[in-house]
Amino acid sequence: MSPTPLGLPVARPPVHGHGNLHAETAFPAAAKEQMRNEQMRANIHHATHTIRAKRANVTAELPDWEALRDAGSAIKQDVGARLPELLEEFEANLTARGAHVHWARDAAEANEIVADLVRATGVDEVIKVKSMATQEIGLDEYLAGEGIAAIETDLAELIVQLGHDKPSHILVPAIHRNRDEIREIFLNEMPGVDASLSTEPAELADAARTHLREKFLSTSVAISGANFGVADTGTLAVVESEGNGRMCLTLPDTLITVMGIEKLVPTFDDLEVFLQLLPRSSTGERMNPYTSMWTGVTPDDGPQDVHVILLDNGRTAVLDDPAGRSAGNPSAPLSGQARPLRPALHPLLRLPQRLPRLRACGRPRLRLDLSRSHRGDPLAAAHGHHLRGERLPAVRFLPVRRVLRRLPRQDQHPRHPRPPPRPRRRGGESHDPQPDGPAHEGRVRPHVPRPVHVGGRTLAPDRPPRRPPRHRLAARHRRRLDPGAGHPHPTGAVLPSLVGHPGGRQ
Amino acid sequence: MKIALFATCIVDAMYPRVALATVRILERLGHEVIFPPGQGCCSQMHVNSGYLDDALPVVRNHVRAFADARFDVAVAPSGSCVASLGHQQPMVARAGGDEALAREAAELAGRTYELSQLLVDVLGVTDAATDLGSWFPHTVTYHPSCHGTRLLRLGDRQSDLLRTVGDIDYRELPDAAECCGFGGTFSLKNPDVSGAMAEEKIGNIVASGASICTGGDAACLLHLGGAMRKRGSGPTTLHLAEILAATREHPLDPTSYDHSIPEGARR
C-alpha cells in the first residue's frame, strides 16, 4: 500500500507581505487543547449564535439584499482593476485637503512610519480605534517596543489588551470571554476600578467608560484604521458601535490612519452600497450607531495634523495573482463567460509582461512603489518637505532599475518565507543600502514637525491652532459627555449583550 | 431528454445506491440517462488542499469523459461537486495554461446540474408526490450542505421537494445552515474540530425529533452517519435522491437498510 500524502502543501515562494497573525501552535494541535475548554466553547457558541441570528433577521428584511451584495462585489472588483489610478486620485485629494499621505510597502515600514509620527509629537501614549490593519502589522507590539503605549479604546479590544490576550474574532475580539472573566480582568488590570464591580454588562461597560474617558481627554494622538477611503473626495470613514471611535477621531490633535489599499471605493456614492451591507452583515444592525467621516484637515475643528498611511503588505501581490486574487465569486453565474482575469495593473506591475526576459529569470513580482517622501527619496531630500503633487519619473523608476539589475531590494519578493532583516534606521545610520546613487542621500532625515498650511496661513505644528488649553478642553468635554449616571446607552452595550451568561452552556 | 449522470467519487465508492436512485427518478420522468465511462473525480479535493498542479489531469479527465458523450444536460447528486465544476475547474485549467480546457470546462459546468436544480429548474418538478410518486412515511429532517447553499444558492429547492413527498413527517433542523464538520480533507486534518461540529449537528438532528437526516451531499451524510453509528443508536442518514426514489410500490425501509452496500439495480 502506497502512502497517501495528506499534509498541507508546502508554501510556494514568494510569500507576500507579513502579518502579526501567525499562531504559535498549529491549528489542529491548538484546537485539541482548546476543545477541552468548555467555558470558552459555551461563550463562543452563545455569542456566535446571537450575532448570526441577528444577521439573518436584518438581512432577510431587505428584498434586494443579494443585489446589494453583487453591487458591493462589483465595486470592489472595479477598485482592484483600477487600483493605481484610484490610489493616486485618493492621495491627491487627501493632500489637497491638508492630510499627509505615506506609502508603506510592508508591515515594518508602516510601523516605522507610525512610530516616527508619534515620536515627532513628543508623546509616549496614544489612543487607538479598533483596526484590523494595525492588528495585521502588529502595531501595538511594535510601539510598545519603542516605548509608546497604545491604548485600545474599543471595549472588546480593551478587554483583550488588559487580559494580555489575543483577539479571537475580527468583529468581536473578546468573543471568547464571558462577563465573569471580564469582571476579573477589570478588577485585576484596570486602575481605580471599584472592587464592588458586578458582572452586569451595564456596570462593566460603565467601568470601561470611566477608565477610557480619562484617556480620551488626556491623549493628543490617535491611531485608527479605515473602513473606507473615498478616492474622488479623499474622505476616510470609520463605522463603529460604541462612540470610542468618534472620540478618537475628533478629540486629539494628531490623527494617524493606517489603511489597507483595498479599502478604497471610487466615489462617495459607492458608500451607499457598503453602508447598507456592512452593519447588517457584520453585527446584524440595520445601521451602526456611529459613522465618522473626515476629509483631510478641517481648520479649527478636529485633528489639525492628519496622516494617512497606505498599506500594501502583500495586497498588490495578491492582486497580481490570478489564482489567489479571488477564491471564487459566488455571485458570478457558473455557466457565464469567465471574468477577465487580469485587471489593468500598475505600470510597474505589468513590467514582467512587457519584458519577457524578466519572466524567464524568475518572474519578479513588483510591489506598488510610489514615492515615499519620509524615506529620504530625492525629491523629499531636495525640498526637505513632504512630497506633494508631481513626481519625477526617475523616482518612480528606481525600483524598476533595481529589478533590471537584479539587486537585492525588497522591491523583489523574497525567495524565502520572510524577507532578510533590514538594517535598523537608528542613529543616523544608512537604513538601506542604496545602490542607485547620487540622488539618494542614504541617511534618514531627522523628523522635523511639518508646518501646516491652513487657509493661506502657515501654522507651526507644535502649536495647535486656536485650541483652548487641554485642561479647559477636558473640562468642556466632561460637561458635554457626562450627562449623569443613568446613561441610557452605556458605551459598548453591544458587546456585553453578545457575551455569554455565567454558569456554562446556554 | 438525454441526461448524463456524473456519479461523483463519494457516491461511486460509498453509496452507489444514491446514483441508482438518481437514475430511477429521472427514468420515471421519462428521460434517458447515460453514464459516460471513464469519469472520475471533479478535482475538488485537490484544489481545496492547494494541489492545483495535481488537479489539472483530473479536470482534463472529467472534461474528456463528458466531451465524448452526447447528452443535453448532466446531473450529479451532489451540490459540492457541481459547485466545484464551475468554480474551480476553469480556474485550474487557466492556472495550468490550458485556455481551451478552461472554456470546455466552463461550458460543461454550465449544463451540469445538481439533482434538485435539475428537477426544479429544468424539469419543472414542483410536487414530489404527484410528479415523482415519492412516498416516505417517516420523520425526516434536512441538512442543507454548505456548497449547495452558499456556492450554488440552492435555496429551498431541496427542502421544497422533501416537504412534498407523500406522507413524510418533515421536521425543521435547528441551526440548519451550520456546517456538519466534514469539509473534505478538513475532517482528516482537523479531526477534533470536525468531530465536535458533527456532535453539534447530531444534537440538533436529535432535537428535531427526526429519525432520519437527509441532504443533497453524500459526503456530509457519510460524515454524520459515521458519527451517529459510532454513538450506537439514534437517527440515521439517507440521501435526498433515495427518499425521492421511494414509492408506495417500492417503499424504502430505513430500518432494514444496509447503509453501505448497494442492493443492485432493482427497479
Interface residues (C-beta under 8 A of the other chain):
Chain A: L6 L8 P9 F27 P28 A31 K32 M35 H49 P322 A323 G328 P330 L334 S335 G336 A338 L341
Chain B: S49 G50 Y51 L52 A83 L85 G86 H87 Q88 P90 M91 R94 A95 A102 R103 A106 E107 A109 G110 R111 R150 L151 L152 R153 D175 T185 L188 K189 N190 P191 D192 V193 A196
